Amino acid sequence: MNIIKMLPILKRTKFSLVVSASLVFTAPFASADVSGKSGGGVRFHGGDEIILQGFHWNVVRTAEYNWYNILKDQAQQIKDDGFTAIWMPVPWRDQSSYDAGNGVTFGGEGYFWTDFDKNGRYGNDYQLKQAASALSSKGVKVIYDIVPNHHNRGISGDGFDYPAGQGHYRNDCFGCDDGDPFIDGGSDLNTADATIYQRFKDELSNLKNHYSAGGYRFDFVRGYNPDRIDSWMQNTFDQGYCVGELWKGPAEYPSNDWRHNASWQEILKDFTNSSNCSVFDFALKERMQNAGISEWRYGLNANPSTQWREVAVTFVDNHDTGYSPGPLGGQHHWSLPDWKRKMAYAYILLSPGTPTVYWPHMYDWGMRDFIKNLISIRKDAGILAWSNISFKDGVSGLAGVTTGTDKKVVFALNSNLGNPNEVTSGSFSLIVNEDNGGIRVWKEI
């Protein structure tokens, strides 16, 4: 999203179902990478992805025209650190500019793009291909950020400079768009228009065929019909990976819309039902921001249903919500307090869902060893997006057990849990003890 994105109205909503230790599910896939869909038809690639967000908001200022070179050079390290996929920045030329004050100008991040030209502020077309090829050759799946409706209209040389009044933009016709407007809608492409639909369809194919794409992250999915995402995927890369960003709380929907009185989880699952893509777990993010640690159990990733857990893409912060190195600390619209950060990573990396790690946390702010160790534990236990999880009641903080395909992992976060056998049976070894016991993890022997 652009720095001037619409912020959601935050509403505390707790999902009503209780996760039970007695619930047992049949695993739909083995732990090896599986290109394609879950048993429920969601494009989640076996549920074993561990995603690195391969940029932050200020990259186009701190490493201007050089970011693709950095990704290429670090491809081996990214693989060795345990990541199976990388969320790449928007690959298109962005000539936008926004005066943030204090002599700082934002723009060029890709979220208010000009056209599909690949020569942008992250680097040039050749450098992008080199970086994507290097990452892909190491077994790191390249997931491009796709922004279907934030088009910076009227820039010189714009390959999308369509005349007004032809239905290509939201404001060109009454009721012709099927989602929320981006700002006032004046630069909001109407993805239902046949010409615009085809342009994106062709570009998704282009990224797959010429830029090593393994999947796509769809931005601001509140702005267009999720059925369109499914259609694009079916017609270009049906076995590719996909995830949508639905950052829209219940209170933002009209009072006559069923989602106004729904839970965050229900809204997210409704999106996946139509798009057949996974979705960022804003239900968990909302609990991390607005509730005690014990209520992190109410994220989409800990739902009692396998089909709900497997679609959750968990995260601690990203380029929109968190701080970034560089000018003004980036956007930080909904950043997690520092004291919760390590606990949050311990939780998302040792629980169901598909975890996403934010670049600055991994490579700029001293958390690499901690996160790398958690990734290793996750892989060794065989924890997948659909793995079973249960929680221990009657203790402080958050304590529970995740059952991987190979081993169980017990976690205690800010908790007075005495030992792992209070949660589950078996023999365990304490393998993580951080923050004066605030983060404890046991792995089955």
C-alpha positions in Angstrom: 0.0 0.0 0.0 0.9 3.6 -0.4 1.7 5.8 2.6 -1.7 7.4 2.2 -3.5 4.1 2.4 -6.8 4.0 4.2 -6.4 2.8 7.8 -8.9 0.3 9.1 -11.2 1.0 12.0 -9.9 -1.5 14.6 -12.5 -3.6 16.4 -11.9 -6.1 19.1 -13.5 -9.3 17.9 -12.9 -12.7 19.4 -13.7 -15.8 17.5 -16.2 -17.9 19.4 -14.9 -21.4 18.8 -12.5 -22.9 21.3 -9.5 -24.9 20.1 -9.6 -28.3 21.7 -6.7 -30.7 22.3 -8.9 -33.6 21.3 -9.3 -32.4 17.7 -7.3 -34.6 15.3 -7.2 -34.0 11.6 -5.9 -36.0 8.7 -2.9 -34.2 7.1 -3.7 -33.4 3.5 -0.1 -33.3 2.3 3.3 -34.5 3.3 5.9 -32.0 4.4 7.8 -31.8 1.0 7.1 -28.8 -1.2 3.9 -29.5 -3.2 3.1 -27.2 -6.0 -0.6 -26.7 -6.2 -3.6 -26.7 -4.0 -4.8 -27.8 -0.6 -7.5 -30.4 -0.1 -9.9 -27.4 0.1 -8.7 -26.1 -3.3 -6.5 -23.2 -1.9 -3.3 -22.5 -3.7 -0.9 -23.0 -0.7 1.8 -25.2 -2.1 1.8 -28.0 0.5 1.5 -25.7 3.5 5.2 -25.8 4.2 6.3 -22.4 2.9 8.3 -20.0 5.1 8.2 -16.6 3.5 10.7 -13.7 3.8 9.3 -10.3 2.9 12.1 -9.3 0.7 11.9 -5.5 1.1 10.7 -2.7 3.4 9.1 0.7 2.8 12.4 2.7 2.5 14.4 0.3 0.4 14.0 2.6 -2.6 15.8 5.3 -0.6 18.3 3.2 1.4 19.3 1.1 -1.6 18.0 3.0 -4.5 18.5 1.3 -7.9 20.5 -1.5 -6.1 18.0 -3.6 -4.2 17.7 -6.4 -6.8 21.5 -6.7 -6.7 21.4 -7.2 -3.0 18.7 -9.9 -3.3 20.7 -11.7 -5.9 23.9 -11.6 -3.8 22.0 -12.8 -0.7 20.1 -15.6 -2.4 22.3 -18.4 -0.9 22.0 -16.9 2.6 18.2 -16.6 2.3 18.1 -20.3 1.4 20.5 -21.2 4.2 18.4 -19.3 6.7 15.5 -21.6 6.0 13.2 -19.5 3.8 11.4 -21.4 1.0 9.8 -18.3 -0.6 10.4 -14.6 -0.9 7.8 -11.9 -1.3 9.2 -9.5 -3.8 8.3 -5.8 -4.1 6.0 -4.5 -6.8 8.1 -5.0 -10.0 6.6 -2.1 -12.0 7.9 1.4 -12.6 6.6 3.9 -10.0 7.2 7.6 -10.7 5.1 8.8 -7.8 6.3 11.4 -5.3 4.8 12.4 -2.0 6.1 15.1 0.3 6.2 13.7 3.8 7.7 16.9 5.3 11.1 17.4 7.1 12.8 17.3 3.7 11.7 13.7 3.1 10.0 12.7 -0.1 8.3 9.3 -0.4 7.4 7.6 -3.7 8.7 4.9 -6.1 7.8 2.0 -3.8 5.6 0.4 -6.5 2.3 1.0 -4.9 1.3 3.9 -7.1 2.8 2.6 -10.3 2.9 4.1 -13.8 2.9 1.0 -16.0 4.4 -2.5 -16.3 7.9 -1.3 -17.3 10.4 -3.1 -15.0 12.9 -0.3 -14.8 12.1 1.1 -11.4 13.8 2.3 -8.2 14.6 -1.2 -7.0 16.7 -1.7 -10.0 16.4 -2.3 -13.7 14.7 -5.1 -15.8 17.9 -7.1 -16.2 18.8 -6.9 -12.5 15.2 -8.1 -11.6 15.6 -11.1 -13.9 19.0 -11.9 -12.4 17.7 -11.6 -8.8 14.6 -13.7 -9.5 16.7 -16.4 -11.3 19.3 -16.5 -8.5 16.6 -17.0 -5.8 14.6 -19.5 -7.8 17.7 -21.5 -8.6 18.3 -21.8 -4.8 14.8 -23.2 -4.3 13.4 -19.9 -3.0 10.0 -19.4 -4.6 9.6 -15.9 -6.0 6.3 -14.3 -5.1 5.6 -10.9 -6.8 3.5 -8.2 -5.2 0.6 -7.4 -7.6 -1.3 -4.1 -7.3 -4.4 -4.2 -9.5 -5.9 -0.8 -8.7 -3.4 1.8 -7.5 -2.4 3.3 -10.8 -0.7 6.8 -11.0 -2.8 8.2 -13.8 -1.5 10.6 -16.4 2.3 10.3 -16.1 4.2 11.0 -19.2 4.9 7.9 -21.2 2.3 6.0 -19.2 1.5 2.7 -20.9 -1.9 2.7 -19.1 -2.9 6.2 -20.2 -6.5 5.4 -21.3 -8.9 8.2 -22.2 -11.6 9.1 -19.6 -15.1 7.9 -20.0 -14.4 4.4 -21.4 -14.9 2.5 -18.2 -11.3 1.7 -17.6 -11.3 3.6 -14.3 -13.7 3.5 -11.4 -14.7 7.2 -11.8 -15.4 6.8 -15.5 -18.7 5.1 -15.0 -21.3 4.7 -12.3 -21.1 1.5 -10.3 -18.7 -0.1 -12.7 -16.1 -1.1 -10.0 -16.8 -3.9 -7.5 -14.7 -3.0 -4.5 -13.6 -0.1 -2.2 -12.0 2.9 -4.0 -8.3 3.7 -3.6 -8.4 7.2 -2.1 -11.1 9.0 -4.3 -11.1 6.4 -7.0 -9.7 8.7 -9.7 -6.7 6.5 -10.2 -8.4 3.2 -9.3 -8.4 0.8 -12.3 -11.7 -1.0 -13.0 -10.5 -4.5 -13.1 -13.9 -5.7 -14.3 -13.3 -3.9 -17.6 -12.3 -6.4 -20.3 -9.2 -4.4 -21.4 -7.9 -3.9 -17.8 -8.6 -7.6 -16.9 -6.7 -8.8 -20.0 -3.7 -6.5 -19.3 -3.3 -8.0 -15.8 -3.8 -11.5 -17.1 -1.1 -11.0 -19.7 1.3 -9.5 -17.1 0.8 -12.4 -14.6 1.7 -14.8 -17.5 4.7 -12.6 -18.3 6.0 -12.7 -14.7 5.6 -16.5 -14.7 7.2 -17.1 -18.1 10.1 -14.5 -18.0 10.7 -13.4 -14.4 10.7 -16.8 -12.5 7.4 -16.2 -10.7 6.3 -18.9 -8.4 3.3 -17.0 -7.2 1.7 -13.7 -6.4 0.8 -11.5 -3.4 -2.4 -9.5 -4.2 -2.4 -6.0 -2.6 -5.5 -4.2 -1.3 -8.0 -7.0 -2.2 -10.8 -5.0 -0.6 -10.6 -3.0 -3.8 -11.9 -5.6 -6.3 -13.9 -8.8 -6.5 -11.9 -11.8 -5.1 -13.5 -14.0 -7.9 -11.3 -12.0 -10.3 -8.1 -13.2 -8.5 -9.3 -16.7 -8.9 -10.0 -16.1 -12.6 -6.6 -14.6 -13.2 -4.9 -17.5 -11.4 -6.9 -20.1 -13.3 -6.0 -18.5 -16.6 -2.4 -17.9 -16.0 -0.9 -19.9 -13.1 -3.5 -22.2 -11.6 -0.9 -24.2 -9.7 1.0 -21.1 -8.5 1.0 -19.8 -4.9 -1.1 -16.8 -4.0 -2.0 -14.8 -0.9 -4.3 -11.7 -0.5 -4.0 -8.7 1.7 -7.5 -8.1 3.2 -6.9 -5.4 5.8 -10.5 -4.5 6.6 -12.1 -4.9 10.0 -15.8 -5.7 10.7 -16.7 -2.1 11.7 -15.6 -0.9 8.2 -18.4 -2.7 6.5 -21.9 -1.2 6.2 -24.3 -2.1 8.9 -26.5 -4.0 6.4 -23.5 -6.2 5.3 -23.2 -9.5 7.2 -19.5 -8.9 7.7 -20.3 -5.9 9.9 -21.3 -8.3 12.7 -18.8 -11.1 11.7 -15.4 -11.9 13.2 -12.2 -11.0 11.5 -11.7 -14.7 10.9 -15.0 -15.1 9.1 -14.2 -12.2 6.8 -10.8 -13.6 5.9 -12.2 -17.1 5.2 -14.9 -15.6 3.0 -12.2 -14.1 0.8 -10.3 -17.4 0.5 -13.5 -19.1 -0.4 -13.9 -16.9 -3.5 -10.3 -16.4 -4.5 -8.9 -19.8 -3.6 -5.8 -18.1 -2.3 -4.4 -17.9 1.2 -4.8 -14.7 3.2 -2.7 -12.6 5.6 -3.9 -13.4 9.1 -5.1 -10.0 10.2 -7.3 -11.8 12.8 -4.1 -12.7 14.6 -2.6 -9.3 14.0 -5.6 -7.6 15.5 -5.3 -9.8 18.7 -1.5 -9.1 18.9 -2.2 -5.4 18.7 -5.3 -5.1 20.9 -5.4 -8.0 23.4 -3.3 -9.9 25.9 -0.9 -12.6 24.8 -3.3 -15.3 25.9 -5.8 -14.2 23.1 -3.3 -14.8 20.3 -5.0 -18.2 20.2 -7.9 -16.5 18.4 -6.0 -15.9 15.1 -7.2 -17.6 11.9 -4.1 -19.9 12.2 -5.4 -21.6 15.3 -8.9 -22.2 14.2 -10.2 -25.7 15.0 -10.8 -26.4 11.3 -7.9 -27.6 9.1 -9.5 -25.7 6.2 -9.3 -22.4 8.1 -5.8 -22.9 9.5 -4.3 -23.8 6.1 -5.2 -20.5 4.5 -3.7 -18.3 7.2 -0.4 -16.4 6.3 0.9 -15.1 9.6 3.1 -12.1 10.2 4.4 -9.8 13.0 4.8 -6.7 10.9 5.3 -5.7 7.3 6.1 -2.6 5.2 2.7 -1.0 6.0 2.3 -1.9 9.6 5.8 -1.8 11.0 8.8 0.4 11.2 11.5 0.5 8.4 15.1 1.5 8.4 15.6 4.9 6.8 13.6 8.2 6.6 10.9 8.7 9.3 11.0 5.0 10.1 8.8 4.2 7.1 5.0 3.9 7.6 4.5 2.0 10.9 0.7 2.3 10.7 0.0 -0.6 13.1 3.4 -1.6 14.6 3.8 -4.3 17.3 5.4 -3.0 20.5 9.0 -4.0 20.7 8.6 -6.1 23.8 6.2 -8.4 22.1 8.2 -8.9 18.9 10.3 -12.0 19.8 7.3 -13.7 21.4 5.3 -13.0 18.3 7.9 -14.6 16.1 8.1 -17.6 18.4 4.4 -18.0 18.1 4.0 -17.7 14.3 7.0 -19.9 13.6 5.9 -22.6 16.0 2.2 -22.7 15.2 0.0 -23.4 12.1 -0.4 -21.1 9.2 2.3 -19.9 6.8 4.7 -17.6 8.6 6.1 -14.5 7.0 9.3 -12.8 8.4 9.9 -9.1 7.8 13.3 -8.2 6.3 14.4 -5.6 8.9 13.6 -7.9 11.7 15.7 -10.6 10.1 18.6 -8.7 8.6 18.7 -5.2 10.0 17.8 -5.4 13.7 19.7 -8.3 15.2 17.0 -11.0 15.2 18.5 -13.3 12.6 20.0 -16.0 14.9 16.8 -16.1 17.0 14.5 -16.4 13.9 16.8 -18.8 12.1 16.7 -21.1 15.1 12.9 -21.0 15.2 12.7 -21.8 11.5 15.0 -24.8 12.1 12.8 -26.0 14.9 9.7 -25.6 12.8 11.2 -27.6 9.9 12.6 -30.4 12.2 9.2 -30.9 13.8 7.4 -30.8 10.5 5.0 -28.0 11.4 2.8 -27.0 8.5 0.0 -24.6 7.7 -2.6 -27.1 8.7 -0.9 -28.7 11.8 -2.9 -29.3 14.9 -2.5 -26.9 17.8 -4.0 -26.9 21.3 -3.7 -24.5 24.2 -3.4 -24.9 28.0 -6.0 -23.1 30.0 -5.5 -21.9 33.6 -2.0 -20.5 33.1 -0.7 -17.0 32.4 0.2 -15.8 29.0 0.1 -18.3 26.1 1.1 -21.9 26.4 0.3 -24.8 24.0 1.5 -27.6 21.8 1.8 -27.8 18.0 1.9 -31.3 16.5 4.0 -31.5 13.4 4.3 -34.4 11.1 7.5 -35.5 12.9 7.5 -34.1 16.4 5.5 -32.0 18.9 6.7 -28.6 20.0 5.5 -27.0 23.3 5.7 -23.3 23.7 5.2 -21.0 26.8 5.1 -17.3 26.1 5.0 -14.9 29.1 3.6 -17.9 30.9 3.9 -19.7 34.2 3.6 -23.1 32.6 5.7 -25.4 34.7 6.6 -28.2 32.3 5.5 -29.5 28.9 3.7 -32.5 30.3 1.1 -30.1 31.7 0.1 -29.6 28.0 0.8 -33.0 26.4 2.4 -36.4 27.0 5.8 -37.4 25.9 9.5 -36.7 26.5 10.7 -33.2 25.8 13.9 -31.1 25.9 14.0 -27.4 26.6 15.6 -25.9 23.5 14.7 -22.2 23.7 14.9 -20.1 26.9 14.9 -16.4 26.2 13.9 -13.1 27.9 14.4 -14.5 31.4 12.0 -17.4 30.7 9.5 -15.3 28.9 10.0 -17.4 25.8 10.4 -21.1 26.4 10.2 -23.9 23.8 10.4 -27.6 24.3 10.8 -30.1 21.5 9.8 -33.7 21.6 12.8 -36.1 22.0 
